[in-house]
Structure formats: structure tokens, C-alpha cells
Amino acid sequence: MPLANFLTYSAGYVPAADVEAQRRCYDYLKETIAMLKERVGTPKEQENDKSQLSLLKDLASVTDVASGSRRYKRAHTFWTYWDKSKDRIIRIHESTSDNEEILTQIGILEDGRYYNE
């Protein structure tokens, strides 16, 4: 662990790269919500899409305060909620169930993530 990251972590903060990863993931979540809103507004709207939309809106409201935070506890909160839903979010956004694609997208979104339990 580089000294600068260790000192930042010891002071109760996460490195800037983690903050950028949080922002990328949060923006991706917001894009997914926008996509679902469009789907729900079409004549083919499905009950499943409505429930997914509701769940993702709730997730966005919970993670909004924590996203992009340098404080360790807020970063922890963000990543805890993100980890619970990231597979579902990516499946919806990318319209795929291919685990390889999902893992690749997770790697792209979480690049720079520091907090990992």
C-alpha cells in the first residue's frame, strides 16, 4: 500500500481514486434508472420493470448522500449498498445475463476502488 494511501486511510478517508469509482458507479445507477423509466412509460410496461425501478430509486436515494465521499464511513455505506445490487443494475443496463460481461463491467466501474471488505 503506498504511503499516501495508508496515511489517508489512517486518517479516516479513502483515496481520490475510490471517490471517482463511487461517482462512476452512482452515475451508472442513475443511467439505469433513466433507462427503466423509459421502459415503464411504454405500452409494454411490465410489473417487473416497475418493481425494479422502485428498488433502484430507493437505492439511489440511500447512496446519494454517500456517493463521492472521501470519508471512510460514507464510502463503506456506499460500497455496501452497491455490492448488494451491482449485478442486478448491470444486467438491466447492459441487457445481459452473461457473467463474463457483468464481471468486465464491474471491473470498469470499480476501477480505483479502495474500500473492499
Backbone bond lengths (Angstrom), bond angles and torsions (degrees), N, CA, C in turn:
res aa  C-N    CA-C-N  psi(-1)  N-CA   C-N-CA  omega(-1)  CA-C   N-CA-C  phi
1 M - - - 1.458 - - 1.520 107.69 -
2 P 1.332 117.44 124.58 1.469 119.94 177.67 1.529 110.99 -58.54
3 L 1.320 115.52 147.87 1.465 121.44 -176.98 1.527 111.77 -57.34
4 A 1.329 117.79 -42.17 1.468 120.27 -178.71 1.523 110.90 -61.86
5 N 1.328 117.52 -41.69 1.464 120.63 177.98 1.523 110.95 -66.24
6 F 1.334 117.13 -39.85 1.457 120.46 179.43 1.522 111.03 -62.89
7 L 1.319 116.55 -44.79 1.468 119.87 -179.60 1.527 111.26 -65.43
8 T 1.329 116.03 -40.88 1.464 120.54 177.91 1.520 109.81 -61.93
9 Y 1.330 116.73 -47.64 1.458 122.15 -179.69 1.534 110.42 -62.10
10 S 1.320 116.97 -43.18 1.462 121.29 -179.27 1.522 111.96 -62.80
11 A 1.324 116.87 -28.83 1.465 121.34 -179.79 1.530 111.73 -84.57
12 G 1.329 117.91 0.12 1.459 121.18 178.23 1.517 114.16 92.68
13 Y 1.326 116.95 19.30 1.460 121.67 -179.73 1.527 109.62 -124.18
14 V 1.314 115.28 158.97 1.460 120.53 175.04 1.527 108.56 -105.83
15 P 1.326 118.11 156.19 1.467 120.60 179.83 1.525 112.39 -65.03
16 A 1.316 115.28 160.93 1.470 121.47 -179.17 1.526 111.98 -59.06
17 A 1.328 118.13 -32.84 1.465 121.10 179.66 1.529 111.15 -61.92
18 D 1.323 117.09 -34.86 1.458 120.82 177.71 1.526 110.20 -67.94
19 V 1.309 116.54 -39.53 1.463 121.09 178.91 1.533 109.85 -62.26
20 E 1.321 116.62 -42.92 1.467 120.53 178.13 1.532 110.94 -63.35
21 A 1.327 117.25 -40.17 1.466 120.81 177.82 1.529 110.32 -63.90
22 Q 1.335 117.21 -40.67 1.467 120.44 176.73 1.524 110.17 -59.53
23 R 1.324 116.26 -45.96 1.473 120.51 -178.38 1.525 111.58 -63.76
24 R 1.331 116.86 -41.68 1.465 119.79 178.04 1.527 110.73 -60.62
25 C 1.317 116.50 -45.51 1.466 121.00 -179.53 1.529 111.11 -65.27
26 Y 1.315 117.13 -41.64 1.468 120.51 179.56 1.528 111.00 -65.94
27 D 1.325 117.32 -42.00 1.468 120.86 177.22 1.526 110.73 -62.46
28 Y 1.309 116.43 -39.76 1.465 122.00 178.13 1.527 109.94 -63.06
29 L 1.322 116.68 -41.53 1.467 121.63 176.68 1.526 110.07 -60.65
30 K 1.337 117.15 -45.50 1.465 120.86 179.66 1.540 111.26 -63.27
31 E 1.329 117.39 -38.72 1.468 120.83 176.43 1.533 110.54 -62.75
32 T 1.313 116.22 -41.00 1.464 120.84 179.85 1.523 110.16 -64.42
33 I 1.313 117.39 -40.07 1.473 121.15 177.04 1.519 109.69 -62.00
34 A 1.322 117.76 -43.75 1.468 121.32 179.26 1.531 110.63 -61.79
35 M 1.329 117.10 -40.61 1.462 120.81 178.32 1.528 110.81 -62.91
36 L 1.327 116.22 -43.45 1.461 120.16 179.89 1.518 111.47 -66.84
37 K 1.319 117.64 -36.80 1.466 120.59 177.44 1.525 110.47 -59.73
38 E 1.317 116.45 -41.31 1.462 120.46 177.66 1.524 110.90 -62.85
39 R 1.326 115.91 -43.50 1.468 120.47 -179.91 1.521 112.03 -63.62
40 V 1.328 116.00 -42.53 1.460 120.72 -178.24 1.522 110.41 -66.76
41 G 1.313 117.39 -28.65 1.458 121.04 -178.98 1.520 113.94 -79.27
42 T 1.315 118.10 -5.29 1.464 121.02 -179.45 1.522 110.19 -89.34
43 P 1.343 116.70 160.97 1.473 119.71 179.64 1.533 113.26 -60.45
44 K 1.331 116.78 -22.88 1.466 120.15 -179.13 1.522 112.48 -86.46
45 E 1.321 116.66 15.56 1.461 119.30 -175.43 1.525 110.26 -52.97
46 Q 1.306 114.36 138.68 1.455 121.15 -178.58 1.519 109.08 -115.71
47 E 1.301 114.68 150.26 1.462 119.98 178.23 1.527 110.59 -59.99
48 N 1.331 115.72 -36.16 1.464 120.20 179.33 1.527 111.07 -61.60
49 D 1.343 116.69 -42.57 1.463 119.84 178.75 1.522 110.98 -62.80
50 K 1.326 116.83 -38.76 1.467 120.44 178.76 1.524 110.90 -63.29
51 S 1.329 116.81 -43.37 1.464 119.09 -179.32 1.526 110.99 -69.63
52 Q 1.349 116.97 -37.20 1.466 120.38 176.10 1.525 110.43 -62.20
53 L 1.329 115.82 -43.10 1.459 121.15 -179.89 1.523 110.70 -61.60
54 S 1.296 116.35 -44.72 1.462 120.63 179.35 1.525 110.77 -61.52
55 L 1.317 116.30 -44.46 1.464 120.99 179.54 1.527 111.14 -62.06
56 L 1.326 117.21 -44.96 1.467 120.34 -178.37 1.524 111.73 -69.12
57 K 1.326 117.55 -34.99 1.471 119.89 175.73 1.524 110.26 -63.44
58 D 1.332 116.70 -41.99 1.463 120.38 177.10 1.523 110.67 -61.79
59 L 1.321 115.95 -43.50 1.465 120.44 178.84 1.524 110.57 -61.96
60 A 1.322 116.90 -42.51 1.468 120.69 179.90 1.521 111.06 -62.71
61 S 1.326 116.87 -39.59 1.468 118.52 -179.19 1.526 111.36 -69.42
62 V 1.315 117.34 -33.94 1.468 120.57 179.01 1.526 110.56 -72.60
63 T 1.329 116.98 -40.97 1.460 119.71 -175.90 1.525 113.31 -85.50
64 D 1.330 117.97 -12.90 1.467 121.44 -177.79 1.524 111.78 -55.95
65 V 1.299 116.81 -46.05 1.465 121.02 -177.82 1.524 111.04 -66.24
66 A 1.327 115.90 -35.65 1.457 119.84 -174.48 1.527 113.20 -87.63
67 S 1.323 118.57 -23.73 1.464 119.53 -174.35 1.517 111.19 -65.46
68 G 1.325 114.53 137.71 1.459 119.85 178.15 1.515 113.81 76.36
69 S 1.312 117.18 17.57 1.461 119.91 -178.63 1.524 111.00 -93.50
70 R 1.308 115.76 140.62 1.466 120.98 175.27 1.520 111.22 -87.21
71 R 1.320 116.75 -14.42 1.464 119.19 -179.90 1.526 110.12 -72.25
72 Y 1.312 115.14 133.93 1.457 121.16 -174.54 1.525 111.98 -58.54
73 K 1.323 118.29 -45.35 1.465 120.71 -176.89 1.530 111.56 -64.35
74 R 1.320 117.44 -40.23 1.470 119.92 178.28 1.526 110.46 -69.16
75 A 1.324 116.78 -39.20 1.464 120.09 176.77 1.530 109.34 -61.55
76 H 1.311 115.97 -42.08 1.465 121.10 177.78 1.529 110.55 -59.23
77 T 1.325 116.74 -44.47 1.469 121.09 178.25 1.521 110.62 -61.22
78 F 1.323 116.60 -47.54 1.458 120.15 -179.97 1.519 110.85 -57.76
79 W 1.332 116.96 -52.63 1.467 120.19 -175.67 1.527 112.05 -66.15
80 T 1.308 117.47 -32.16 1.467 119.82 177.42 1.524 110.47 -61.49
81 Y 1.332 117.02 -48.63 1.465 120.25 179.28 1.528 111.53 -69.56
82 W 1.309 117.37 -39.96 1.463 120.94 178.89 1.529 110.29 -59.87
83 D 1.333 116.63 -45.67 1.468 120.55 -177.77 1.525 112.45 -61.20
84 K 1.312 117.06 -31.81 1.462 120.73 -179.66 1.522 112.42 -71.13
85 S 1.326 117.95 -23.55 1.464 120.90 -171.27 1.519 115.31 -124.77
86 K 1.303 119.36 -5.74 1.459 120.43 -171.10 1.530 113.47 -59.68
87 D 1.326 118.48 -39.35 1.465 119.44 179.03 1.526 111.03 -60.86
88 R 1.315 116.30 -45.29 1.466 121.25 -179.84 1.524 110.73 -63.39
89 I 1.325 116.53 -43.96 1.468 121.32 -179.18 1.527 110.08 -60.24
90 I 1.322 116.97 -46.04 1.458 120.90 -177.71 1.535 110.77 -68.78
91 R 1.325 117.10 -39.33 1.478 119.78 177.48 1.530 110.84 -59.10
92 I 1.316 116.66 -41.53 1.463 120.92 179.48 1.530 110.63 -69.10
93 H 1.320 115.97 -49.57 1.465 121.41 -174.80 1.525 111.54 -64.55
94 E 1.302 117.46 -44.50 1.461 121.70 -175.67 1.528 112.53 -91.91
95 S 1.331 117.55 -5.46 1.471 122.45 -177.45 1.525 111.07 51.59
96 T 1.321 115.40 49.67 1.457 120.10 -178.78 1.519 110.28 -141.07
97 S 1.310 114.60 157.04 1.458 120.12 172.12 1.529 109.37 -124.14
98 D 1.341 116.33 9.34 1.457 121.95 179.08 1.528 109.22 -73.03
99 N 1.321 115.50 115.06 1.467 120.28 -176.31 1.525 112.83 -61.05
100 E 1.327 117.10 -33.46 1.462 120.56 178.94 1.525 110.80 -64.04
101 E 1.318 117.57 -44.03 1.471 121.88 177.96 1.523 110.63 -64.43
102 I 1.316 116.10 -40.68 1.466 120.90 -179.72 1.524 110.23 -63.60
103 L 1.328 116.92 -45.85 1.469 120.31 179.19 1.525 111.57 -64.21
104 T 1.326 116.85 -37.51 1.463 120.48 177.46 1.525 110.28 -62.87
105 Q 1.339 116.66 -45.49 1.464 120.74 -179.68 1.528 111.08 -65.20
106 I 1.325 117.18 -39.51 1.471 120.45 176.70 1.522 109.50 -59.37
107 G 1.328 116.87 -44.22 1.462 120.87 178.82 1.518 112.62 -59.43
108 I 1.337 116.10 -40.80 1.463 120.85 179.37 1.531 110.72 -66.55
109 L 1.321 115.79 -47.35 1.469 120.39 -177.28 1.522 112.22 -66.62
110 E 1.321 116.49 -40.44 1.464 120.61 -173.79 1.527 113.38 -92.42
111 D 1.308 117.83 7.37 1.463 121.00 179.40 1.528 109.49 -56.38
112 G 1.322 116.45 123.25 1.459 121.42 -178.08 1.513 113.18 97.07
113 R 1.328 116.60 -4.21 1.465 119.93 -179.52 1.520 108.84 -60.88
114 Y 1.309 115.08 131.71 1.458 121.19 -179.37 1.513 110.79 -104.18
115 Y 1.332 116.06 -47.59 1.445 119.14 -179.25 1.509 109.28 -73.18
116 N 1.312 117.23 123.31 1.457 121.47 178.86 1.515 107.76 -154.70
117 E 1.325 115.86 115.05 1.459 118.81 -177.87 1.495 110.62 -101.94
